[in-house]
Amino acid sequence: MKVVYLGPTESHTLEHGRVYEVLSEEDGWYRIIDKSGEDYLYPKDDFIILEELEWKDRFMNNKVYDRLKYFSDTLLERYEKQFNVSLENAIFLTLLT
């Protein structure tokens, strides 16, 4: 499985936005080969699975998403202010669950 690292770039470990191959999953951690060339365990929360990211990109580029953009700016601002999350992230997170 391939994942994208979302955490901060570290000079000796992982690079933000880079794709890594997961060697194994162990108790909520991914075993990944980092910049040192060695494999280490990193928390799953620091990554998104590449297939999910590609799915989000496909969703954001389809007609359903385009129709959602027709909401007035006022409605979008109210939604984002009330729930403290952007509409597109709320939709994406809802569809993942």
N, C-alpha and C positions, 0 to 999 in steps of 0.2 A: 504494500500500500504506500502511496506517496502522500506526503503532507507538506503544507506551507508553514514556515515558522513565523509567528506573529509577534514574538517577543523582541526585546531590544537586541541590536547587533552587539555581539561580544567579540573582541579581537581574537580570542583564542578558542572560541567554541562555535556558536551558530550565527548566521547572518539573517537579519529581518527580511522577509519576503522570499527567501530562497526555498526551493523544493528539496526535500530530503526523503530518502527511502527508509521506511520503518523496517528494521530487522526483526523486531518482535514487540509484543505488548506485554508488560509485566506490572500487574497491580496498579493500573492507572497511569503508567509511565510508558513512553516509547523509547526503545533502544535504537539509537541513531548514530551513524558515523559523523563526527563533527570535523571542524577544520584541522584538528590535530591528526586526523586519520585513525583515531581510536573510536571505539563505540562506547557510548555512555547513555545513561537513562535520563530522560527529560520529561517533565510533566505534560500530559496530554492537553491540558488547558492552554498551553503556549502554541498550539498548532490548530490548523483546520485541514481536514482531509481534502485533498485536491479535487476529488470527484464532487464534493459538496460545493466547493468554490466554483467549479465549472457549471454546476447546476444553477447556482445563484446568478452567474453571468448570463446563462441562457434565459432564465426567468426575467431578468431585468431588461432583456432585449426583445420581449414578445409583446403581443397586442394587449394582453391583460394588464401588464404593467403600464403600458402607454395610456390605457383608459383610466387607470388610477391617478395618473398625472393630471387628469382633467379636473380633479378636485381644486377648488379655489385655494389660493395661497392662504386665505384666512382660515379655512377649515384645516389645512395641513398644520398651520402654526398652532391652532388650538389643540389638535391631537398631540403634536409633539410636546407642547407645553404641559398638557394634562398628564401624559403618560411618561414624559421625560425620555422618549425614544423616537427615532425617525420612523416614518411610516414604512419605508422600504425594509428597514431592519426588523420591525415588528412583524411584517408579512413573512419575511424570510424565516425568522425564528418560529413563528406559528406553524409554518409548513414543515419544519424540521421535526416538530414534536408530534 
